Amino acid sequence: MPLEKCAVQISILSYLNSDGMVFSSITFLYYFLPLVIGLYFVCPKKLKNGVLLFSSLIFYGWGEPKYIIFMVLSIVVNYILGLLIERHSGSAWGKRWLIVSVVFSLGMLGYFKYVDFFIENVNSLTGLSVPLLKVVLPIGISFYTFQILSYTIDVYRKSTKAQKNLLSLATYVAFFPQLIAGPIVRYTDIAKALDSREHSLMKIRIGIRRFLFGISKKVLIANSLGELCKIFADSQERNVLFYWLYAVAFTLQIYFDFSGYSDMAIGLGKVFGFDFQENFNYPFISQSITEFWRRWHMSLGTWFRDYLYIPLGGNRVGKMRWLFNIFLVWMLTGLWHGAAWNFVIWGMLFAVLLMIEKLWLGSFLKKMPKSISHLYVMLLVIISFVIFDAPDLSTSAERIRSMFGMSGLPFTGVQSVYYLRSYLIIFVLAIIGSTDLPKRIIGRIRKTPFGSIALTGAEPVVCVVLLLLTTAYLIDASFNPFLYFRF
Amino acid sequence: MKNKKTNRMLVILVGTVWVLLAISSWLSPSQEISASERRKLAGFPEITLKSLVTADFMESFEQYAKDQFPGRFLFRTMKAYVKFYPLGQKDNNGIYIQDGYAVKMEYPLNEASIQNAADKFRYLYEKYMEGKDVKTYLTVVPDKGYFLSQANGYPSMDYPKLFEMMKANTDFAKYIDLSDILEIEDYYKTDIHWKQEKIAKAADKIRGELGEEKERAGQYKTIEVETPFYGVYYGHSALPMKPDNLKYLTNDLIDACTVYNWETGKTTTVYDTQKLTGNDPYDVYLSGAAALLEITNPNVNNGKELVIFRDSFGSSLAPLLLDGYSKVTMVDIRYIASDLIGDYITFDDQDVLFVYSTSVLNSSAMFK
């Protein structure tokens, strides 16, 4: 069996059918969230973390109750290890306890996420028939594992003190806004807020607005584009235009899906008094791949930078070692996204591109007209997401060949033209919405006296309209789960 | 100060709408069915330890929450409006509106399904009719997309190929082409079906092919149903379309016929007016979907029998074919296994007509 064919499909396609509670569900919007917010603000300060932890466990266990036990185990073990690391700080035992924490956390992640991938590859390389374990991946394990690791490593580095209160640590790890799809919140970023945080109308307003914009990005844009991707997958019609429609739709879908989720998480965090780091900063306006990765999934990029790339020596080593560091970080970044070869190739593609930019192309790109460098970035990003989404390497190769007319396909067909017409406005809105243009326009309007008043008055109306529209789409929708559900 | 006011305004306004919607969704009494969608709505799922541990409860709860959300149809309509107008999308849930007609996109042509349908008809012919004094006929009823899709840029199945495949693979039956005499105006705007009051011409053509010379078009009494008829696509599209008028054609001969349902053991009339107040008023024709019906015509004593293998389009067609036959048997192989038909019908000297719509032929996996 070719290696690419045996990729275990713990991939984006299998995430589409998850049953856990998601923000974009009627259950969450009209049952869970109002009750939790009500309970949270009614409870006295000392009980607030307890409310958050209790509701987070319900949220997490909603789809797969049995996996709560693994998260709780992870929290308790690392709580103890954090204390031990701190107690033996500066001694060999401190390092040993850190190693135990890393091995334990990565061992859990490795078992749940990669064991069947590993077995399949061993089978295909050796001809053995070791049966697959068919392990189901617990929701959000990649996210909370990285959060826990950031905690124990930071305690070891003395960047933070070990958390003495188990409930506070558990609230940090299990906090439902960022639990299942990030952003990967560092313990150091919210350690203070876990003990004492400010609640204000301003924060609640910003939080509600951010949440509603996020859920609208997800439900109105990402899900609509997801429907087009599904239509493409189900269709028998194949032509160059249809491949491009799919590729652009998927690229925009994954951005609006994931950044929408991050917006919701950041917004909910604000409502409960937490300030999470931004996770996206208009990545599609980038002029280079290096810049793209400074703007895309920033919490993951900085995690790998701070906990892997820099400890490996970063760029303060010999050239070969430096290139190896880049290669390793990006291969693992790819693998983090899923246990399949297409994710590894996706990561390695970025490694190669980043190396090329750092060695030769970077300075050249700076001299190029912005439109050319932007085109270069988007072309490669779209291709990369075609690889990301493909079930195997041969399919991704076939899709890329077809996009560039190398498969002998016609340029258009009835369906592709129909869907281009049908989705044209959504594409235009999504493309504009993925840039900072709306933000700049609103900024300019806000600077005028009338514009400022108009925007202030329009804000609550827009929020209500978005809430109603999102509800309408959810009630009528069958295509909903988040793409980044199980990474 | 100004900021404080703004903060309060947003939080109060959005919070009020949110909380009101939440409370109304908790307190609204559960509805059993959705008339517009013609389906049973999910009820509150049973809470047991097992359903909680296996997450069955949670899975069912979201469906319950969606189905029972207050103002569900209004929200669905809102979504459809936004999709069709500001977002300029051409269809909602696979339904598009063209010239006032709600049309389901039927594409692509599923050649395997067409072949399967033709093979099934051949199987029926070879098992029951071959070598007997039985004359077989086939007619295919085009769906609305046949008239509206290609000309207006909507994806559609390859209709000429479908007709050709059916003709080529059912050489045991005489093909009766209706595509040249039907028009889009012969169909309901909100429903999948054709209008009975518009298909007397199609019935006459079929009767002519079956050997009945007399034309009957214009010789029926038209009964118009007062209740507005909202067809199946009305609910699917969720757009506030104007309802259709449902009519049925009758005369003394049709009124005198009796319909025996082999499944229920009940005898009814050709037009079951009780169905007009049910989920689907189109069920007025022969009481809707049924595996096996036997229509007895007391005013025709020629002993001639007609067996119609049909889908729902046949329900409104059959009454217009009654005058030449003492008995008409209606068989729907979506509800009865082909191998069981011989237990109820003895084929020896009948006319046999296969009447199927393009939509059903394109999804023939449901044939038993």
Interface residues (C-beta under 8 A of the other chain):
Chain A: D19 M21 S25 I26 T27 L29 Y30 Y31 P34 W62 G63 E64 P65 K66 S200 L201 M202 I204 R205 I208 R209 L212 S224 S235 Q236 E237 V414 Q415 V417 Y418 R421 S422 Y423 L424 I425 I426 L429 T456 E459 P460 V461 C463 V464 L467 L468 L469 T471 A472 Y473 L474 I475 D476
Chain B: N3 K4 T6 N7 R8 M9 L10 V11 L13 V14 G15 V17 W18 V19 L21 A22 S25 W26 L52 V53 A55 M58 E59 F61 E62 A65 K66 F69 R72 F75 R76 M78 K79 A80 V82 P86 L87 G88 Q89 K90 D91 N93 Y107 P108 G153 Y154 P155 S156 A238
